[in-house]
Structures are given as structure tokens and as C-alpha cells.
């Protein structure tokens, strides 16, 4: 289980939720994958953070903000 920020619109409160790998319904997983592939990055941090979905301390992810234009 990983506690991660929930995507939100600018101006809305930022929430966190618990997610477990492999538990997202296929329909939502496909929509999320489409967003991650097509969204435009608007801000990238020069660093990385530990991957919240990996058990390995060596797995890291980029930090950034992306938009779908809304």
C-alpha cells in the first residue's frame, strides 16, 4: 500500500489516498495511462523521490506537475 497525492485541478484542495499496485480497475488504469502518455509537463524538479509503489529503496521517480490542458 502506498500513500500518494490524488490528481486534482488547480485551486482544488490536494488530497492523499492509499493505493495498492494492481488494484486499479482496467478502465481507470487505461485512462491514467493515457493521461501520463499525453499530458504536457509544466514543471519538473531536478530531483527524484523514492517510488511509492516499489519495495526497492533503489527505485526512484521524477517529481513534476503535468496537465491535460484543463
N, CA, C and O atoms as a DFTB+ gen file, in Angstrom:
280 C
 N C O
     1  1       0.849      -1.168       0.000
     2  2       0.000       0.000       0.000
     3  2       0.901       1.240       0.000
     4  3       1.892       1.300       0.727
     5  1       0.543       2.209      -0.814
     6  2       1.305       3.451      -0.901
     7  2       0.364       4.629      -0.712
     8  3      -0.740       4.639      -1.256
     9  1       0.791       5.612       0.046
    10  2       0.007       6.841       0.231
    11  2       0.575       7.872      -0.736
    12  3       1.720       8.303      -0.593
    13  1      -0.237       8.267      -1.730
    14  2       0.227       9.181      -2.778
    15  2      -0.780      10.303      -2.993
    16  3      -1.960      10.144      -2.679
    17  1      -0.322      11.453      -3.531
    18  2      -1.245      12.550      -3.837
    19  2      -2.236      12.137      -4.922
    20  3      -1.888      11.417      -5.858
    21  1      -3.454      12.594      -4.782
    22  2      -4.504      12.336      -5.767
    23  2      -4.482      13.470      -6.781
    24  3      -4.450      14.634      -6.381
    25  1      -4.499      13.170      -8.101
    26  2      -4.539      14.253      -9.090
    27  2      -5.738      15.166      -8.818
    28  3      -6.812      14.704      -8.432
    29  1      -5.535      16.459      -9.025
    30  2      -6.599      17.420      -8.760
    31  2      -6.449      18.620      -9.680
    32  3      -5.382      18.853     -10.248
    33  1      -7.535      19.383      -9.821
    34  2      -7.496      20.601     -10.607
    35  2      -6.852      21.719      -9.796
    36  3      -6.958      21.741      -8.569
    37  1      -6.187      22.645     -10.479
    38  2      -5.571      23.778      -9.814
    39  2      -6.652      24.519      -9.027
    40  3      -7.741      24.772      -9.541
    41  1      -6.344      24.859      -7.794
    42  2      -7.297      25.567      -6.947
    43  2      -8.102      24.656      -6.047
    44  3      -8.687      25.115      -5.066
    45  1      -8.144      23.366      -6.365
    46  2      -8.839      22.422      -5.508
    47  2      -7.879      21.940      -4.430
    48  3      -6.664      21.964      -4.630
    49  1      -8.406      21.502      -3.289
    50  2      -7.507      21.001      -2.245
    51  2      -6.781      19.740      -2.695
    52  3      -7.333      18.903      -3.410
    53  1      -5.536      19.627      -2.261
    54  2      -4.761      18.431      -2.583
    55  2      -5.014      17.379      -1.517
    56  3      -4.877      17.645      -0.322
    57  1      -5.384      16.184      -1.956
    58  2      -5.674      15.075      -1.058
    59  2      -4.672      13.958      -1.287
    60  3      -4.009      13.910      -2.323
    61  1      -4.565      13.071      -0.329
    62  2      -3.760      11.860      -0.478
    63  2      -4.669      10.663      -0.268
    64  3      -5.672      10.753       0.439
    65  1      -4.321       9.549      -0.878
    66  2      -5.098       8.319      -0.728
    67  2      -4.149       7.133      -0.722
    68  3      -3.017       7.225      -1.198
    69  1      -4.622       6.025      -0.181
    70  2      -3.844       4.787      -0.183
    71  2      -4.142       4.008      -1.450
    72  3      -5.302       3.799      -1.805
    73  1      -3.086       3.580      -2.129
    74  2      -3.225       2.790      -3.345
    75  2      -2.326       1.566      -3.256
    76  3      -1.211       1.638      -2.740
    77  1      -2.813       0.463      -3.756
    78  2      -2.023      -0.763      -3.807
    79  2      -1.828      -1.142      -5.273
    80  3      -2.786      -1.106      -6.046
    81  1      -0.611      -1.502      -5.670
    82  2      -0.357      -1.901      -7.055
    83  2      -1.308      -3.014      -7.490
    84  3      -1.589      -3.941      -6.730
    85  1      -1.796      -2.906      -8.722
    86  2      -2.649      -3.948      -9.294
    87  2      -4.104      -3.887      -8.876
    88  3      -4.864      -4.800      -9.197
    89  1      -4.524      -2.831      -8.163
    90  2      -5.904      -2.777      -7.690
    91  2      -6.760      -1.778      -8.454
    92  3      -7.967      -1.713      -8.220
    93  1      -6.183      -1.004      -9.349
    94  2      -6.951      -0.035     -10.114
    95  2      -7.729      -0.769     -11.202
    96  3      -7.143      -1.557     -11.945
    97  1      -9.047      -0.527     -11.313
    98  2      -9.826      -1.184     -12.373
    99  2      -9.238      -0.876     -13.749
   100  3      -8.700       0.210     -13.967
   101  1      -9.339      -1.825     -14.673
   102  2      -8.746      -1.672     -16.004
   103  2      -9.164      -0.370     -16.690
   104  3      -8.334       0.295     -17.310
   105  1     -10.435      -0.004     -16.583
   106  2     -10.925       1.208     -17.244
   107  2     -10.187       2.446     -16.717
   108  3      -9.786       3.308     -17.498
   109  1     -10.009       2.530     -15.406
   110  2      -9.292       3.662     -14.828
   111  2      -7.794       3.588     -15.124
   112  3      -7.153       4.616     -15.341
   113  1      -7.239       2.384     -15.134
   114  2      -5.815       2.222     -15.444
   115  2      -5.532       2.695     -16.870
   116  3      -4.507       3.331     -17.117
   117  1      -6.422       2.392     -17.800
   118  2      -6.238       2.830     -19.180
   119  2      -6.335       4.347     -19.291
   120  3      -5.555       4.966     -20.014
   121  1      -7.287       4.950     -18.580
   122  2      -7.424       6.409     -18.600
   123  2      -6.189       7.070     -17.989
   124  3      -5.701       8.072     -18.512
   125  1      -5.688       6.521     -16.900
   126  2      -4.487       7.068     -16.263
   127  2      -3.280       6.927     -17.175
   128  3      -2.489       7.861     -17.308
   129  1      -3.131       5.769     -17.804
   130  2      -2.009       5.562     -18.721
   131  2      -2.071       6.558     -19.880
   132  3      -1.045       7.100     -20.292
   133  1      -3.270       6.797     -20.403
   134  2      -3.432       7.779     -21.482
   135  2      -3.031       9.167     -21.040
   136  3      -2.363       9.888     -21.782
   137  1      -3.432       9.553     -19.830
   138  2      -3.043      10.866     -19.307
   139  2      -1.532      10.966     -19.176
   140  3      -0.936      11.954     -19.607
   141  1      -0.909       9.958     -18.588
   142  2       0.539      10.006     -18.371
   143  2       1.313      10.033     -19.682
   144  3       2.398      10.611     -19.750
   145  1       0.763       9.412     -20.727
   146  2       1.443       9.409     -22.023
   147  2       1.237      10.714     -22.784
   148  3       2.133      11.153     -23.505
   149  1       0.048      11.352     -22.630
   150  2      -0.303      12.505     -23.456
   151  2      -0.191      13.855     -22.753
   152  3      -0.139      14.884     -23.427
   153  1      -0.152      13.884     -21.433
   154  2      -0.148      15.153     -20.701
   155  2       1.134      15.928     -20.963
   156  3       2.193      15.349     -21.208
   157  1       1.018      17.231     -20.907
   158  2       2.168      18.110     -21.103
   159  2       2.788      18.434     -19.745
   160  3       2.078      18.854     -18.830
   161  1       4.090      18.248     -19.602
   162  2       4.735      18.650     -18.353
   163  2       4.803      20.171     -18.269
   164  3       5.143      20.838     -19.246
   165  1       4.478      20.718     -17.094
   166  2       4.588      22.163     -16.920
   167  2       5.624      22.522     -15.860
   168  3       6.026      23.681     -15.752
   169  1       6.057      21.539     -15.082
   170  2       7.067      21.794     -14.063
   171  2       7.772      20.495     -13.731
   172  3       7.127      19.481     -13.462
   173  1       9.097      20.523     -13.749
   174  2       9.890      19.371     -13.335
   175  2      10.868      19.802     -12.257
   176  3      11.473      20.870     -12.347
   177  1      11.017      18.989     -11.263
   178  2      12.020      19.216     -10.240
   179  2      13.300      18.516     -10.679
   180  3      13.236      17.490     -11.357
   181  1      14.446      19.043     -10.311
   182  2      15.692      18.397     -10.713
   183  2      15.967      17.094      -9.962
   184  3      16.892      16.367     -10.325
   185  1      15.201      16.786      -8.941
   186  2      15.480      15.598      -8.141
   187  2      14.492      14.473      -8.375
   188  3      13.624      14.549      -9.245
   189  1      14.645      13.439      -7.586
   190  2      13.740      12.295      -7.625
   191  2      13.328      11.948      -6.196
   192  3      13.941      12.391      -5.224
   193  1      12.277      11.146      -6.100
   194  2      11.784      10.646      -4.816
   195  2      11.710       9.129      -4.875
   196  3      11.660       8.559      -5.965
   197  1      11.701       8.466      -3.729
   198  2      11.501       7.021      -3.744
   199  2      10.157       6.678      -4.392
   200  3       9.158       7.354      -4.144
   201  1      10.132       5.645      -5.210
   202  2       8.901       5.204      -5.865
   203  2       7.967       4.628      -4.807
   204  3       8.312       3.635      -4.167
   205  1       6.768       5.239      -4.604
   206  2       5.875       4.754      -3.549
   207  2       5.299       3.369      -3.835
   208  3       4.752       2.734      -2.934
   209  1       5.414       2.890      -5.082
   210  2       4.857       1.583      -5.432
   211  2       5.909       0.487      -5.515
   212  3       5.602      -0.637      -5.912
   213  1       7.136       0.797      -5.147
   214  2       8.203      -0.199      -5.225
   215  2       8.691      -0.549      -3.827
   216  3       8.777       0.312      -2.951
   217  1       9.004      -1.804      -3.634
   218  2       9.582      -2.244      -2.365
   219  2      11.087      -1.994      -2.323
   220  3      11.706      -2.124      -1.266
   221  1      11.672      -1.642      -3.447
   222  2      13.113      -1.424      -3.535
   223  2      13.466       0.019      -3.177
   224  3      12.864       0.957      -3.699
   225  1      14.416       0.188      -2.309
   226  2      14.876       1.525      -1.947
   227  2      15.617       2.193      -3.104
   228  3      15.844       3.402      -3.074
   229  1      15.992       1.425      -4.113
   230  2      16.759       1.958      -5.244
   231  2      15.873       2.487      -6.371
   232  3      16.369       3.156      -7.277
   233  1      14.565       2.197      -6.329
   234  2      13.648       2.677      -7.371
   235  2      13.218       4.099      -7.034
   236  3      12.706       4.362      -5.946
   237  1      13.431       5.019      -7.981
   238  2      13.100       6.424      -7.753
   239  2      12.289       6.948      -8.933
   240  3      12.371       6.413     -10.038
   241  1      11.509       7.992      -8.694
   242  2      10.663       8.595      -9.744
   243  2      10.926      10.090      -9.797
   244  3      11.326      10.707      -8.810
   245  1      10.688      10.661     -10.987
   246  2      10.827      12.107     -11.170
   247  2       9.658      12.813     -10.481
   248  3       8.574      12.250     -10.324
   249  1       9.902      14.042     -10.080
   250  2       8.868      14.865      -9.470
   251  2       8.474      15.918     -10.480
   252  3       9.336      16.566     -11.074
   253  1       7.171      16.098     -10.682
   254  2       6.735      17.114     -11.627
   255  2       5.243      17.316     -11.579
   256  3       4.521      16.613     -10.873
   257  1       4.794      18.290     -12.344
   258  2       3.373      18.584     -12.485
   259  2       3.059      18.501     -13.961
   260  3       3.782      19.050     -14.792
   261  1       1.963      17.805     -14.289
   262  2       1.550      17.649     -15.679
   263  2       0.115      18.142     -15.818
   264  3      -0.628      18.203     -14.839
   265  1      -0.267      18.494     -17.043
   266  2      -1.624      18.951     -17.283
   267  2      -2.174      18.322     -18.548
   268  3      -1.443      18.002     -19.485
   269  1      -3.500      18.154     -18.543
   270  2      -4.175      17.708     -19.761
   271  2      -4.811      18.909     -20.459
   272  3      -5.572      18.749     -21.414
   273  1      -4.495      20.110     -19.977
   274  2      -4.991      21.324     -20.600
   275  2      -6.199      21.918     -19.915
   276  3      -6.669      22.987     -20.302
   277  1      -6.719      21.227     -18.885
   278  2      -7.880      21.781     -18.166
   279  2      -7.412      22.409     -16.876
   280  3      -8.224      22.936     -16.115
